[in-house]
């Protein structure tokens, strides 16, 4: 397992500076969110920027997961819209995700992570599933062609909000190899019935991306470690037991005002927790 940090927690920094700080702190990778501050996937210079960022990642020895949760990239007035389950313009989201897959391929990224979106009020859930399945199918065509894993994240309050919903999506699509799971361990505290360790055990080898944060039950607020109810050594041990060896990246998008300090504190907490896991295994 390798620890990373999400660039959406460094919006006040130039991307080159953020990557340097993350690497200097000893992180081995980043969850890199496509958005206008760092890499606009719709920009006229996107190919050149993608290549330059790829060289920077290589020079710093950082692995990468492509994240797609930008708030206002597609619509400057409506947060996260349009989504895969919106009433209109769903193909705009599909286009973004296809672009993300191509960028991930260029970087040799571990995965592209994305979510469903919120089902519009009054929309029948069956219609929501139809929309979601149709959209993900289109993304998977590109992912399968390029050999890129898509990691679907259950997000509290969204149409797909728990791990069981992701497993249902996979079932409806015929359990495609390239459709796997992003697990945010804080969400396990917030809304998974068996907690983060139980969700990890159920997801098992389907996990292709992990986001790390603390959280409290029934409150979707990303917190620094120690401010919620995460048993961090327990969570890392659970990931180790299922054989997860990919990136596990800190996800604190609202802590950018103190990003270097928060990233440093987070790395210390992770290292301390991991030492406890290793000591327990050896004992």
C-alpha positions in Angstrom: 0.0 0.0 0.0 1.2 3.5 -0.9 0.0 6.7 0.7 -0.9 9.7 -1.4 -2.6 13.1 -1.1 -5.5 14.6 -3.0 -4.6 17.7 -5.1 -8.1 19.1 -4.4 -6.7 19.9 -1.0 -4.1 22.1 -2.6 -6.3 24.5 -4.7 -4.5 27.6 -3.5 -1.2 26.2 -4.8 0.2 25.9 -8.3 0.1 22.2 -9.3 3.9 22.0 -9.7 4.3 23.4 -6.2 1.6 21.2 -4.7 3.2 18.1 -6.2 6.6 19.1 -4.9 5.3 19.5 -1.4 3.4 16.2 -1.5 6.6 14.4 -2.6 8.8 16.2 -0.1 6.5 15.0 2.7 7.1 11.4 1.7 3.9 10.7 -0.1 4.2 8.2 -3.0 1.3 9.4 -5.1 -1.6 11.8 -5.7 -5.3 11.7 -6.3 -5.2 14.4 -9.1 -8.6 16.1 -9.6 -9.2 17.4 -13.1 -10.4 21.0 -12.7 -9.5 24.5 -14.0 -7.0 25.4 -11.2 -4.7 22.5 -12.1 -5.6 20.7 -15.3 -8.7 21.7 -17.3 -9.6 18.7 -19.4 -11.4 21.0 -21.8 -8.6 23.5 -22.2 -7.1 24.1 -25.6 -3.6 23.2 -24.2 -4.8 20.0 -22.5 -2.5 17.6 -24.4 0.6 19.7 -23.7 -0.4 20.2 -20.1 -1.1 16.5 -19.7 2.3 15.6 -21.1 4.1 18.2 -18.9 2.3 17.0 -15.7 3.2 13.4 -16.6 6.8 14.3 -16.8 6.5 16.1 -13.4 4.9 13.1 -11.8 7.7 10.9 -13.1 10.4 13.2 -12.0 9.0 13.3 -8.4 8.3 9.5 -8.4 4.6 10.0 -7.8 1.9 7.5 -8.8 -1.5 8.9 -9.7 -5.2 8.3 -9.6 -7.4 10.6 -11.8 -10.2 12.1 -9.7 -13.3 13.7 -11.4 -15.2 15.3 -8.5 -14.7 18.9 -9.5 -17.5 21.1 -8.2 -18.1 23.6 -11.0 -16.1 22.4 -14.0 -19.1 21.6 -16.1 -21.6 24.2 -14.9 -20.5 27.4 -13.2 -23.8 27.7 -11.4 -24.8 24.2 -10.3 -22.4 22.1 -8.1 -21.4 18.8 -9.7 -24.0 19.1 -12.5 -24.7 17.6 -15.0 -24.1 14.1 -13.7 -24.7 10.6 -15.0 -28.3 10.6 -13.6 -29.3 14.2 -14.5 -32.4 14.9 -16.5 -30.4 16.6 -19.3 -26.9 16.9 -20.6 -25.7 13.6 -19.2 -23.4 13.2 -22.2 -21.4 16.2 -21.0 -20.5 14.2 -17.9 -19.8 11.1 -20.1 -17.5 13.3 -22.2 -15.6 14.4 -19.1 -15.1 10.9 -18.0 -13.9 9.7 -21.4 -11.4 12.6 -21.3 -10.3 11.5 -17.8 -9.8 7.9 -19.0 -7.5 9.2 -21.9 -5.6 11.4 -19.5 -5.2 8.4 -17.1 -3.9 6.3 -20.0 -1.3 9.0 -20.8 -0.1 9.0 -17.2 -0.2 5.3 -16.6 -2.6 6.1 -13.8 -3.9 3.5 -11.4 -7.5 4.3 -12.0 -10.1 6.9 -12.9 -12.5 7.6 -10.0 -16.0 8.9 -10.4 -19.5 8.8 -8.9 -23.2 8.8 -9.9 -24.5 12.2 -8.9 -27.8 13.0 -7.2 -31.0 11.8 -8.7 -33.3 14.7 -9.5 -36.4 15.1 -7.3 -39.3 13.1 -8.6 -37.3 10.9 -10.8 -38.1 7.2 -10.5 -35.2 5.1 -9.3 -35.6 2.7 -12.3 -35.1 5.7 -14.6 -32.0 6.5 -12.5 -30.6 3.0 -13.1 -31.3 3.2 -16.8 -29.4 6.5 -17.1 -26.5 5.4 -14.9 -26.0 2.1 -16.7 -26.2 3.7 -20.1 -23.6 6.4 -19.2 -21.1 4.0 -17.5 -21.4 1.7 -20.5 -20.1 4.5 -22.8 -17.2 5.3 -20.5 -16.3 1.6 -20.2 -15.9 1.3 -24.0 -13.0 3.7 -23.9 -11.6 2.3 -20.6 -11.6 -1.3 -22.0 -10.0 -0.1 -25.2 -7.2 1.6 -23.4 -6.9 -0.8 -20.5 -7.7 1.7 -17.8 -9.6 0.8 -14.6 -12.7 2.8 -13.6 -13.2 3.0 -9.8 -16.8 3.9 -8.9 -17.2 5.7 -5.6 -20.3 5.4 -3.5 -21.0 8.9 -2.2 -23.4 9.8 0.7 -26.5 11.4 -0.6 -26.0 10.4 -4.2 -28.0 7.9 -6.2 -25.2 5.3 -5.6 -24.4 6.0 -2.0 -23.3 2.7 -0.5 -21.0 -0.1 -1.6 -24.0 -2.4 -2.2 -25.2 0.1 -4.8 -21.9 -0.1 -6.6 -22.1 -3.9 -6.6 -25.6 -3.7 -8.0 -24.3 -1.4 -10.8 -21.6 -4.0 -11.6 -24.2 -6.7 -11.7 -26.5 -4.7 -14.0 -23.5 -4.2 -16.4 -22.4 -7.9 -16.3 -19.6 -7.5 -13.8 -17.1 -5.9 -16.2 -13.5 -6.3 -15.3 -12.7 -2.6 -15.7 -15.4 -1.4 -13.4 -14.1 -1.6 -9.9 -14.5 0.4 -6.6 -13.2 3.5 -4.9 -13.6 3.4 -1.2 -13.6 6.5 0.9 -13.0 5.1 4.4 -14.7 8.1 6.0 -17.9 7.2 4.2 -17.6 3.8 5.9 -18.1 5.6 9.2 -20.7 8.0 7.8 -23.1 5.6 6.1 -22.0 2.0 5.6 -23.9 -0.4 7.9 -20.8 -2.5 8.8 -18.3 0.4 9.0 -15.2 1.0 7.0 -13.5 -2.3 7.9 -16.6 -4.2 6.9 -16.9 -2.4 3.6 -13.3 -3.1 2.9 -13.8 -6.8 3.5 -16.9 -6.9 1.3 -15.2 -5.0 -1.6 -12.0 -7.1 -1.4 -10.1 -7.3 -4.6 -12.5 -5.0 -6.4 -10.9 -2.0 -4.6 -8.9 0.1 -7.2 -8.7 3.3 -5.3 -8.8 4.4 -1.6 -9.5 7.8 -0.1 -8.5 8.5 3.5 -10.1 10.9 5.9 -11.9 10.9 9.2 -15.6 11.3 9.7 -18.5 11.0 12.1 -21.6 8.8 11.8 -24.3 10.2 9.6 -22.3 13.4 8.9 -20.7 13.8 5.5 -17.8 16.0 6.5 -14.2 15.2 5.7 -12.1 15.6 8.8 -8.5 15.3 9.7 -7.4 12.1 11.4 -8.3 12.2 15.1 -11.3 14.5 14.7 -13.8 11.8 13.9 -14.4 8.1 14.7 -12.0 6.3 12.3 -9.8 3.6 13.7 -7.0 4.4 11.4 -4.8 1.4 12.3 -7.8 -0.9 12.0 -8.7 0.5 8.5 -5.1 0.2 7.2 -4.9 -3.3 8.6 -8.2 -4.2 6.9 -6.8 -2.9 3.6 -3.7 -4.9 4.1 -5.6 -8.1 4.8 -7.5 -7.9 1.5 -4.2 -7.4 -0.3 -4.7 -3.8 -1.4 -1.4 -2.5 -2.7 -2.5 0.6 -4.6 -2.7 4.3 -3.6 -4.5 5.3 -0.5 -4.8 9.1 -0.7 -5.8 11.7 1.9 -9.0 13.4 0.8 -9.4 16.8 2.5 -10.8 19.2 -0.1 -11.8 21.9 2.3 -8.4 22.2 4.1 -6.6 24.0 1.3 -6.1 27.1 3.5 -3.5 25.2 5.5 -2.6 22.5 2.9 1.1 22.0 3.7 0.5 21.7 7.5 -2.5 19.5 7.1 -0.6 17.2 4.6 2.3 17.0 7.1 0.0 16.1 10.0 -1.8 13.5 7.9 1.4 11.8 6.8 2.5 11.6 10.5 -0.8 10.1 11.5 -0.6 7.5 8.6 3.0 6.6 9.4 2.2 6.1 13.1 -0.9 4.0 12.3 1.0 1.9 9.8 3.7 1.2 12.3 1.1 -0.2 14.6 -0.2 -2.4 11.9 3.2 -3.7 11.1 4.1 -4.3 14.8 0.8 -6.2 15.3 1.4 -8.4 12.2 5.0 -9.2 13.4 3.8 -9.8 17.0 
